[in-house]
């Protein structure tokens, strides 16, 4: 499902995902712009705010899992291809 949202509107998207009952208990995948990713993760509850990854890194996944209403933030380098760094 593709739902385009402007990069600067990360706050509105975060609120929608956190407050809309359709997403409760569900897995939601969001692809986002590098420049806004740290702020978007923070708006979703990631603490401390993650550093934005470098513009040349495309092999990392951030996972935010909510347990009892508290966010758990993790970074997962994929390292699927030769040269992937997981930075």
Residue frames as qw, qx, qy, qz and C-alpha x, y, z in Angstrom:
[[0.000, 0.893, 0.451, 0.000, 0.00, 0.00, 0.00],
 [0.434, 0.179, 0.011, 0.883, 1.42, 3.34, -0.98],
 [0.181, -0.893, -0.408, 0.063, 0.39, 6.38, 1.03],
 [0.499, 0.396, -0.069, 0.768, 2.60, 9.31, 0.00],
 [0.374, -0.880, -0.237, 0.171, 3.31, 11.88, 2.72],
 [0.325, 0.838, -0.238, 0.368, 5.64, 14.87, 2.45],
 [0.661, 0.102, -0.538, 0.513, 8.90, 14.35, 4.38],
 [0.020, 0.298, -0.353, 0.887, 8.31, 17.40, 6.58],
 [0.661, -0.329, -0.110, -0.665, 4.90, 15.99, 7.63],
 [0.487, 0.103, -0.843, 0.205, 6.50, 13.23, 9.73],
 [0.136, -0.055, 0.620, -0.771, 4.83, 14.55, 12.90],
 [0.670, 0.095, 0.012, -0.736, 1.34, 14.20, 11.46],
 [0.740, 0.168, -0.619, -0.202, 2.09, 10.69, 10.21],
 [0.268, 0.147, -0.824, 0.478, 3.55, 9.66, 13.58],
 [0.382, 0.003, 0.449, -0.808, 0.46, 10.94, 15.40],
 [0.753, 0.148, -0.248, -0.591, -1.82, 9.14, 12.95],
 [0.640, 0.182, -0.746, 0.019, 0.03, 5.82, 13.33],
 [0.158, 0.095, -0.772, 0.609, 0.12, 6.07, 17.13],
 [0.354, 0.098, 0.417, -0.831, -3.48, 7.20, 17.62],
 [0.660, 0.145, -0.355, -0.646, -5.48, 5.41, 14.91],
 [0.738, -0.223, 0.551, -0.320, -6.99, 2.16, 16.25],
 [0.893, 0.416, -0.085, -0.151, -6.52, 0.37, 12.91],
 [0.494, 0.625, -0.553, 0.244, -2.76, 0.22, 13.56],
 [0.522, -0.562, 0.514, -0.385, -2.86, -1.04, 17.16],
 [0.777, -0.190, 0.597, -0.057, -1.08, -4.38, 17.41],
 [0.806, 0.571, 0.148, 0.037, -0.14, -4.31, 13.73],
 [0.610, -0.252, 0.326, 0.677, 3.17, -4.24, 11.89],
 [0.354, 0.914, 0.144, -0.133, 3.57, -1.05, 9.87],
 [0.690, -0.031, 0.268, 0.672, 6.43, -0.53, 7.42],
 [0.155, 0.964, 0.106, -0.187, 7.38, 3.05, 6.60],
 [0.691, 0.174, 0.162, 0.682, 10.07, 4.12, 4.13],
 [0.111, -0.954, -0.190, 0.204, 11.26, 7.63, 4.79],
 [0.443, 0.811, -0.175, 0.340, 13.70, 10.32, 3.64],
 [0.709, 0.015, -0.407, 0.575, 17.15, 10.18, 5.23],
 [0.123, 0.406, -0.184, 0.887, 17.04, 13.84, 6.34],
 [0.531, -0.421, 0.048, -0.734, 13.88, 13.46, 8.42],
 [0.739, -0.089, -0.665, -0.056, 14.31, 9.87, 9.65],
 [0.350, -0.001, -0.667, 0.658, 15.72, 10.66, 13.10],
 [0.277, -0.045, 0.226, -0.933, 12.99, 13.21, 13.83],
 [0.709, -0.087, -0.419, -0.560, 10.33, 10.81, 12.55],
 [0.640, -0.075, -0.736, 0.206, 11.63, 8.00, 14.79],
 [0.119, 0.001, -0.539, 0.834, 11.66, 10.39, 17.76],
 [0.484, -0.080, -0.048, -0.870, 8.07, 11.42, 16.99],
 [0.782, -0.104, -0.541, -0.291, 7.19, 7.71, 17.17],
 [0.744, -0.640, 0.060, -0.184, 8.75, 7.54, 20.63],
 [0.850, 0.189, -0.262, 0.416, 12.34, 6.42, 19.96],
 [0.322, -0.916, 0.200, -0.132, 14.61, 7.55, 22.81],
 [0.056, -0.650, 0.017, 0.758, 17.11, 9.00, 22.57],
 [0.607, 0.719, -0.001, -0.339, 16.51, 10.50, 19.14],
 [0.845, 0.029, 0.373, 0.382, 18.49, 8.31, 16.72],
 [0.123, -0.579, 0.369, 0.717, 21.12, 9.98, 14.60],
 [0.725, 0.599, -0.015, -0.340, 20.20, 10.29, 10.94],
 [0.801, -0.113, 0.455, 0.372, 22.17, 7.81, 8.95],
 [0.159, -0.470, 0.429, 0.755, 24.46, 8.94, 6.18],
 [0.589, 0.521, -0.050, -0.615, 23.02, 9.61, 2.74],
 [0.458, 0.444, -0.720, -0.275, 24.99, 6.73, 1.21],
 [0.143, -0.089, 0.943, -0.287, 23.61, 4.09, 3.62],
 [0.653, 0.019, -0.267, -0.709, 20.70, 2.04, 2.32],
 [0.625, 0.030, -0.779, -0.020, 21.21, -1.22, 4.20],
 [0.062, 0.016, -0.708, 0.703, 19.79, -0.35, 7.61],
 [0.423, -0.535, -0.587, -0.436, 16.36, -0.91, 9.13],
 [0.121, -0.231, 0.540, -0.800, 15.11, 0.79, 12.27],
 [0.468, -0.383, -0.771, -0.200, 12.54, -1.16, 14.28],
 [0.233, -0.262, 0.419, -0.838, 10.34, 0.39, 16.95],
 [0.463, -0.301, -0.826, -0.116, 8.33, -2.14, 18.95],
 [0.360, -0.472, 0.192, -0.782, 5.76, -1.02, 21.50],
 [0.511, -0.198, -0.819, 0.167, 5.44, -3.14, 24.64],
 [0.314, -0.651, -0.587, 0.364, 2.85, -1.98, 27.17],
 [0.105, 0.969, 0.224, 0.016, 2.84, 1.43, 25.48],
 [0.342, -0.794, 0.346, 0.364, 6.62, 1.92, 25.75],
 [0.712, 0.664, -0.212, -0.081, 8.73, 2.06, 22.58],
 [0.738, -0.394, 0.438, 0.331, 11.78, -0.17, 22.16],
 [0.465, 0.829, -0.220, -0.220, 14.11, 1.14, 19.44],
 [0.757, -0.255, 0.511, 0.318, 16.60, -1.08, 17.60],
 [0.346, 0.727, -0.414, -0.424, 18.91, -0.66, 14.60],
 [0.854, 0.025, 0.515, 0.075, 19.34, -3.63, 12.27],
 [0.133, 0.621, -0.560, -0.532, 22.05, -3.47, 9.59],
 [0.907, 0.280, 0.095, -0.301, 20.97, -5.76, 6.77],
 [0.201, -0.600, 0.725, 0.272, 24.39, -6.37, 5.20],
 [0.840, 0.314, 0.399, -0.192, 22.85, -8.29, 2.30],
 [0.725, 0.671, -0.008, 0.155, 25.24, -7.26, -0.44],
 [0.730, -0.044, -0.063, 0.679, 29.02, -6.98, -0.72],
 [0.230, 0.349, 0.007, 0.908, 30.02, -3.50, 0.43],
 [0.466, -0.726, -0.326, -0.387, 27.05, -3.04, 2.78],
 [0.281, 0.392, -0.546, 0.686, 28.37, -1.42, 5.92],
 [0.503, -0.581, -0.638, 0.051, 25.43, -1.24, 8.31],
 [0.276, 0.066, -0.277, 0.918, 26.51, 2.25, 9.41]]
